[in-house]
Amino acid sequence: MTIVLVTGAGGFLGPSVVERLLTRSDLIIRCMVRSSVSLRLQQLVSRHPDRIEIVPGNLLSATHITGVLRDVDTVFHLAAGLRGSPADIFLNTVVASKQLLSAISDVNSVRRVVLISSFSVYGAATQPKGALIDEEFALDAHPERRDPYSFAKARQEQLFVAAASAQHSFELITVRPGVIYGPGGGGMSTRVGLRLPGMLLHLGRNNLLPLTYVENCAEAVAVAGTQPYPAPHRIVNVHDDDLPSSRRYLNLYRSHVEKLRFLTLPYSATMLLARMVEWYHAYSKGQLPALITPYKAAALWKGNRFSNARLKAMGWRQIVPTRDALMLTFEHLKDSAETPAADAATKLRRSQSTVGLYPHPSPPSLQLAASTDRSCAQ
């Protein structure tokens, strides 16, 4: 039996990746968690006690990592800093990854690393409107101008590429998901707009959203990480089919979750607002956070097309159709807002059990985009 390690197994994506890896019958899955084990991961362990190992550990501790890597063939590196100060995000993404790479170089078993990166590493800000983002798209030359997370993910990728090239000891598969969503995740991506007190500043307009439902993304990670490749480094973009536009997503959210008030700004007005915020941020010496800048606005809201052709060529098929995925997510968001915490946890457990409903790749779902959105289709 082959042993694989999943870092960040207790996070939002982690349990779904573990569940999809369980469908590959020859794998023992070692799950590295920082503290408590999530309820869903506990349920998976109870159903598959002979195939899942739970190992507490911290990627910032070299002692912990070396022991966890014992006899591991493939590392699925999901762990990263998503929130907190820029220093915290950098520490838990870049420094932690550097420690992991150092430990990998000290063991002889790791043959492959599957790095979960992000669309945020792409340089959409400097490319023309409507440009197609595929695996050959230019990387962001100045991710620090966008936000701390984008900078940390770009630096993380650089570390792994350099290590794979220098050590020649492991294959590197870089998986770049778009916006991962689903029960237990956030309800409103910044690609739709900025959530303000009592309303949403809708900045995405009719742009397509590169959404990937958490179970579909997990299946993509499992497919990418468990098949042979002729090249030492492979990059794979991940997003679902039938992508909704930002406007369509907002309309569905308002219909099924809450009647959120919103104000839609055209792109020209968004850029003007961004310049004003950036100027006042500098003028006030940081009293007003630079929540929006011209560079970030161009990266998020200029409007792009997206391709998952490489992922499909590898054999990936969408498990949960997009329409069903959106409805499951909206149902959970509404229930979480209306029910006590205990009932919300019950709803989360039920809504996360989507793989049982879709044990095999499902046929393409109905097109979500209305006729007004089709001009943005791939």
KOLLUMVEX-476226 format. One line per 10 residues: number of its first residue (from 1); their letters; for each residue z, y, x of C-alpha. Coordinates in steps of 0.02 Angstrom, whole numbers, plus 50000, padded with zeros to 5 digits. Example, Ala and Ser with C-alpha at 12.3 -4.5 7.8 and 13.67 -1.06 7.14 Angstrom:
! KOLLUMVEX-476226
1 = as = 50390 49775 50615  50357 49947 50684
***
This chain:
! KOLLUMVEX-476226
1 = mtivlvtgag = 50000 50000 50000  49956 50175 50060  50094 50306 50062  50050 50485 50015  50165 50636 50020  50165 50773 49887  50254 50933 49939  50307 51047 49799  50314 50896 49684  50444 50981 49575
11 = gflgpsvver = 50338 51134 49538  50219 51174 49395  50071 51075 49462  50168 50942 49559  50217 50819 49420  50039 50820 49352  49969 50780 49524  50094 50637 49541  50042 50570 49371  49857 50574 49414
21 = lltrsdliir = 49889 50491 49583  49977 50351 49490  49809 50305 49413  49755 50256 49590  49839 50087 49596  49851 50068 49785  49963 50220 49817  50149 50242 49847  50190 50424 49809  50328 50509 49907
31 = cmvrssvslr = 50383 50668 49819  50465 50805 49921  50576 50920 49818  50684 51064 49875  50827 51046 49750  50839 50967 49578  50708 50848 49510  50615 50911 49357  50632 50818 49193  50450 50765 49194
41 = lqqlvsrhpd = 50463 50697 49370  50619 50601 49320  50521 50523 49177  50382 50470 49295  50508 50391 49413  50589 50295 49271  50419 50225 49220  50360 50188 49397  50516 50159 49504  50420 50048 49626
51 = rieivpgnll = 50286 50177 49662  50375 50345 49671  50499 50398 49804  50599 50558 49782  50646 50638 49948  50748 50800 49952  50691 50913 50091  50648 51088 50148  50484 51128 50236  50576 51259 50338
61 = sathitgvlr = 50678 51120 50419  50585 51024 50555  50713 50883 50545  50681 50858 50360  50492 50859 50378  50480 50733 50519  50579 50604 50422  50482 50632 50262  50316 50606 50352  50361 50432 50412
71 = dvdtvfhlaa = 50214 50312 50378  50124 50442 50271  49934 50428 50267  49889 50582 50163  49984 50743 50132  49953 50838 49970  50022 51009 50014  50062 51101 49853  50217 51197 49907  50198 51386 49923
81 = glrgspadif = 50291 51546 49885  50233 51620 49720  50364 51752 49685  50489 51862 49771  50473 51990 49909  50322 51988 50025  50435 51916 50159  50489 51773 50045  50310 51733 49996  50256 51732 50179
91 = lntvvaskql = 50406 51627 50231  50381 51493 50098  50192 51487 50117  50144 51523 50297  50301 51485 50398  50335 51328 50297  50155 51270 50323  50169 51301 50510  50323 51190 50515  50232 51055 50418
101 = lsaisdvnsv = 50084 51060 50537  50200 51049 50686  50280 50894 50613  50111 50817 50574  50061 50837 50756  50218 50740 50806  50177 50587 50701  50029 50471 50716  50007 50414 50537  49937 50566 50444
111 = rrvvlissfs = 49750 50543 50423  49713 50676 50292  49787 50838 50226  49743 50905 50053  49787 51090 50050  49803 51175 49881  49741 51352 49908  49678 51480 49783  49529 51582 49722  49626 51731 49790
121 = vygaatqpkg = 49558 51698 49965  49382 51748 49912  49317 51922 49951  49260 51968 49776  49312 52149 49800  49168 52188 49918  49034 52085 49829  48920 52146 49689  48965 52125 49506  48912 51957 49436
131 = alideefald = 48909 51869 49605  48928 51680 49597  49089 51617 49674  49060 51445 49748  49122 51362 49906  49001 51464 50014  49065 51631 49948  49130 51750 50081  49316 51751 50115  49417 51909 50095
141 = ahperrdpys = 49416 52006 50258  49566 52110 50204  49679 52004 50091  49826 52116 50137  49745 52253 50033  49754 52144 49878  49931 52074 49868  50059 51975 49971  50012 51809 49889  49827 51827 49932
151 = fakarqeqlf = 49872 51872 50111  49989 51723 50127  49862 51600 50057  49725 51666 50171  49838 51649 50322  49892 51476 50266  49711 51418 50260  49680 51488 50434  49827 51389 50502  49764 51225 50431
161 = vaaasaqhsf = 49584 51251 50485  49641 51295 50663  49757 51144 50670  49625 51024 50605  49499 51090 50730  49619 51086 50877  49706 50921 50846  49560 50820 50777  49693 50705 50708  49671 50731 50521
171 = elitvrpgvi = 49538 50772 50394  49564 50933 50296  49522 50950 50111  49548 51127 50048  49561 51133 49858  49544 51308 49784  49596 51316 49601  49563 51465 49490  49699 51511 49365  49808 51358 49331
181 = ygpggggmst = 49882 51364 49157  49968 51252 49030  50137 51219 48947  50273 51280 49062  50161 51408 49146  50128 51591 49113  50034 51648 48960  49938 51798 49024  49848 51800 49191  49822 51966 49278
191 = rvglrlpgml = 49636 51927 49265  49657 51970 49081  49755 52128 49115  49924 52203 49154  50071 52168 49039  50166 52328 49004  50320 52353 48893  50260 52325 48716  50076 52307 48755  49939 52239 48868
201 = lhlgrnnllp = 49821 52347 48969  49666 52240 48946  49558 52259 49102  49461 52095 49104  49344 52144 48961  49207 52011 48943  49230 51938 49117  49241 51749 49128  49413 51677 49169  49412 51537 49300
211 = ltyvencaea = 49544 51438 49207  49597 51261 49249  49718 51168 49137  49860 51093 49237  49810 50913 49199  49627 50947 49238  49674 51032 49401  49786 50885 49447  49643 50763 49418  49533 50871 49531
221 = vavagtqpyp = 49665 50865 49668  49677 50676 49652  49488 50654 49656  49468 50770 49806  49609 50688 49902  49568 50504 49877  49384 50485 49917  49300 50474 50087  49205 50620 50163  49080 50626 50305
231 = aphrivnvhd = 49142 50796 50365  49312 50836 50444  49335 50987 50328  49287 50997 50146  49313 51142 50024  49316 51115 49836  49330 51246 49699  49421 51195 49541  49398 51266 49367  49365 51192 49196
241 = ddlpssrryl = 49207 51192 49093  49177 51303 48941  49265 51451 49020  49319 51584 48895  49296 51768 48927  49447 51878 48950  49416 51956 48780  49400 51786 48697  49561 51725 48779  49654 51880 48721
251 = nlyrshvekl = 49591 51860 48543  49646 51678 48539  49815 51723 48613  49842 51857 48480  49791 51736 48343  49902 51591 48398  50048 51665 48496  50088 51846 48455  50002 52001 48387  50008 52084 48555
261 = rfltlpysat = 49957 52267 48557  49824 52305 48686  49716 52443 48756  49549 52397 48833  49487 52502 48979  49308 52499 49042  49288 52459 49226  49254 52641 49273  49416 52696 49190  49509 52553 49274
271 = mllarmvewy = 49449 52610 49445  49499 52789 49407  49672 52732 49355  49685 52626 49512  49642 52773 49624  49774 52880 49539  49908 52745 49556  49864 52716 49739  49869 52903 49775  50037 52928 49689
281 = hayskgqlpa = 50109 52774 49775  50069 52854 49943  50121 53029 49886  50290 52969 49819  50318 52860 49973  50327 52703 49867  50429 52765 49720  50291 52701 49605  50238 52524 49651  50053 52503 49686
291 = litpykaaal = 50031 52379 49544  49846 52419 49539  49732 52482 49678  49543 52502 49687  49532 52351 49802  49634 52240 49686  49541 52305 49533  49373 52261 49612  49435 52087 49659  49502 52046 49485
301 = wkgnrfsnar = 49404 52143 49356  49231 52183 49423  49164 52022 49347  49104 51860 49430  49025 51694 49388  49099 51530 49449  49037 51358 49498  49124 51189 49495  48964 51094 49537  49034 51019 49698
311 = lkamgwrqiv = 49187 50955 49607  49079 50871 49475  48968 50795 49608  49124 50710 49677  49151 50623 49510  49278 50738 49428  49273 50749 49239  49381 50859 49132  49524 50760 49054  49580 50885 48922
321 = ptrdalmltf = 49440 50987 48839  49460 51174 48857  49485 51207 48671  49624 51078 48662  49702 51140 48823  49710 51318 48758  49785 51263 48592  49918 51157 48679  49963 51304 48790  49970 51429 48648
331 = ehlkdsaetp = 50074 51310 48541  50201 51293 48681  50207 51481 48711  50238 51515 48527  50368 51377 48511  50459 51437 48668  50472 51612 48596  50532 51553 48424  50647 51406 48462  50811 51386 48559
341 = aadaatklrr = 50801 51327 48738  50840 51145 48696  50702 51137 48564  50582 51224 48684  50617 51090 48814  50575 50956 48686  50413 51046 48644  50371 51059 48829  50395 50873 48856  50284 50834 48708
351 = sqstvglyph = 50147 50957 48751  50143 50903 48934  50106 50723 48885  49921 50761 48866  49860 50628 48985  49913 50494 48862  49801 50578 48733  49656 50586 48855  49668 50431 48966  49484 50444 49013
361 = psppslqlaa = 49372 50593 49049  49329 50671 48882  49159 50732 48826  49125 50917 48847  49217 51021 48718  49136 51147 48605  49086 51310 48683  49229 51434 48669  49134 51591 48710  49067 51689 48564
371 = stdrscaq = 48888 51750 48566  48944 51916 48639  49015 51822 48789  48865 51715 48833  48789 51843 48950  48928 51796 49071  48898 51609 49062  48865 51511 49221
***
